Amino acid sequence: MALACDKQPNGVANGDLLHLEQVNEAIEKYGRKKSSLIPILQRVQEIYHYLPEDILTYVGTVLEIPPATVFGVATFYAQFALEPKGKYVIRVCDGTACHVRRSMPVLKAIRDKLNLAEGMKTTRDGLFTVETVSCLGACGLAPVLMINDQVHGQMTPEAIEIILDEIMKREGGEQA
Amino acid sequence: MGKPENGRVDQKATIIVDGREVAIEGEPNLLEVIRKAGVELPTFCYHSELSAYGACRQCLVETEDGRILASCSTPVTPGMVIKTHTPRVQKIRRIALELLLANHDRECTTCSKSGACKLQDLSQRYNITDVRFGKRDEKIPLDLSSPAIVRNPNRCILCGDCVRVCQEVQGIGVLDFAFRGAKTVVTPAFGKDMADVECVNCGQCVAVCPTGALIVKSETEKAWEAIYDDSKVVIAQIAPAVRVSIGEIFGMNPGEISLGKLVTALRMLGFDKVFDTSFAADLTAIEETAEFIGRLQNKERLPQFTSCCPAWVTYAEQYHPELLPNLSSCRSPQQMFGSLAKRYYARELGIEPKDLFVVSIMPCTAKKFEAERPEFSNDGVRDVDLVLTTQEIGHMIKEKGIAFDELEDDSLDMPFGFTTGAGVIFGVTGGVAEAVLRSANYILTGEELPQVNFKEVRGLQGVREATVDVAGQEVRVCVTHTLARAKEIIRRVQEGEAHYDIIEVMACPGGCIGGGGQPGTQSPELRQKRAAGIYKADTSLQLRKAQENPLVAALYDKWLGDVGSDEAHEALHTEYVQRRRIKSEGIPVLTGQSTESKVDVEVCVGTCCYVRGSGQILGNLAKRLEESGYADRVNLRAAFCLENCAGAPSVRVGSKILGGLSPNKTEDVMEEIMESLKEKVGSE
């Protein structure tokens, strides 16, 4: 069995399995007005790691924005994901500076390590999502990548393997 | 053509267009002033009734100091000196056109919009003989899901007219732009099909689309099939608003009444009998007035909303389920006609209802949806078998090669061919309300009043209000058209800002005369002419009040009994259903991994259910399933409306809906799941 949203035992206990209370909190925090849409969507993405369709409809209904318009906003910005993402989102920079300092072998090492087949972005266990970005603005550290909000500079295939091992070990331990 | 002195220009508030002085008279933008000066600047994305968008770059002009402006989104400043056709403007316009064409499916010969397409028209007008940029190689699939509208994204030029009409005029917003840059598309939410979202099928998007990206779903083939099937008696009913617009397709003037020609044309096409929907509208007026008087006397379910407009009904079902008891239970004239035809007329002809093929000729795309509603079928036989819009019947007349404008008038068949003025004015906004007012006094007291015209409810202003004395009782009437305005009126009524007894709502601007299935590009002037045609038809009739229709009276005598009788109720009234706006699969909570058969369970977390603790039920259920070891045999989802709000909170197990639950009734749901699993195992 698999859960789409990451497991939160407390969520089950208090009935907020869908994190709807958290969505409502975000709506109240930013206000029921059209201009609050983007900060609310950012929070929704933090909660679910992507923007679930029904939550977008829900947010749109509350803010009185048609769902088609919410969808338009969600697809306009690259920061929003409409497909479920992993708990750890790895963004490998492939801007000019990173590319010439061999970012692609780092990417290949990650994909090999995570057994990601061609075209797949997220691992089957929902733990990792791997993406490339055009520039992270940290060219001095090239090649650079981010794991969620952590920046890792001067990467090599060997270094990233150690980092991934650590995460997998930690997650394996938690799950067991 | 010398330049006038500045002082003079300022005094009279004028601008210079192509060397000619033009007065500014409160126009909202430069484009309107230029068009007033007689220069037909091209546009795709400009409609006087929608907000200016400035995307198509066709309305460009050049100023004295060499600036290029999009005139639709430029305010007018006195003293402006502009030119509408210069080498630079011409070049930019042509390149913009060429780029639009490059992204456009240019199979014009098989496009139903060909001949009425703005893109085609402007390409010819600006002499585009070659498109240098190749073709778009990727074909996007068509959306054929809607009963009324076909969406072909390959023909979309991203002008956004449909987006704005749906948001601004109808207040819904079914369509919007999604994605960005070269990947931009206009699409319903989440890339879904039109039939799976909140579209009410009004067809206003079709009416504004400059190309063939949004078109009326053509069903003329079904009509030909029925006509050429000897086992079927094919009858037509003609809606009030069609008689003032069909002629436009054949070069006649808007508002010119061509009912007689249309009757002749339909006979030539092979229809066995030709009737008038206005006859059924007379019946609607009587039934709806009786219903209203009853409610007024009992002071219940007021204000009464009219229910003739299927787009409005769908809107109410989706957005205002709490108002459904207030809607008149009367079927629309189209469906009353269908019901009469299949119940009684088929019997009179001595044929089975399935062998009587009822075709409606309607100004409306939403009527196609209405005719499909399951409430309007008996034993799988639809009351109205086919709905053809004005555009489609025009197409059939052309296909048959009939010279419509030269036809002699012919008269309608009986018994459903006789109408009073009341039935005819249903075709224009305010008409249903006026028809009810013409009957109200008579139905309440049995006395006829001399007053026929109720001019205070007429006209094309957005909202009209009137207080009318009905046998000593004040009746507060409100009439509106477009759903954005209806939304605002509902808000005012619900917040206690406005008080009415009866509210007429028509979804399309101007009412049915401005319907989504009507020909041509709509404008306020066009609707004005068609409305005048309707009132002309009304006054030309000898009888003006529905209760005066002798054939309607005969119908009551012979078949229906009294007004509001059980038989009349069965044949002429209906019920409404709460409708979810967007189909969705919900959010997966548990996905069973078992290879054995599984049960689908949905917990509704829509507003009504959620506030009554459905979130808690969902949590409890997930926990119980895991504890009991059945989690792998269940697909548990959170759904955002099971359309059972009255019984909230609701859970669906397989195909069964359990209502009235509470968090401590989780075991009831578990039992149902066990039961369902047992059945599955049993059946395998």
Interface residues (C-beta under 8 A of the other chain):
Chain A: M1 A2 L3 A4 C5 G11 V12 A13 N14 G15 D16 L17 L18 L20 E21 P52 E53 D54 I55 L56 T57 Y58 I65 P66 P67 A68 T69 V70 F71 G72 T75 F76 L82
Chain B: Q167 I172 G173 V174 L175 D176 F177 A178 F179 R180 T187 P188 A189 F190 G191 V197 E198 R581 I582 S584 E585 G586 I587 P588 V589 L590 T591 G592 Q593 V605 Y610 G613 G615 Q616 I617 L618 G619 N620 A622 K623 E626 A631 D632 A638 A639 F640 P663
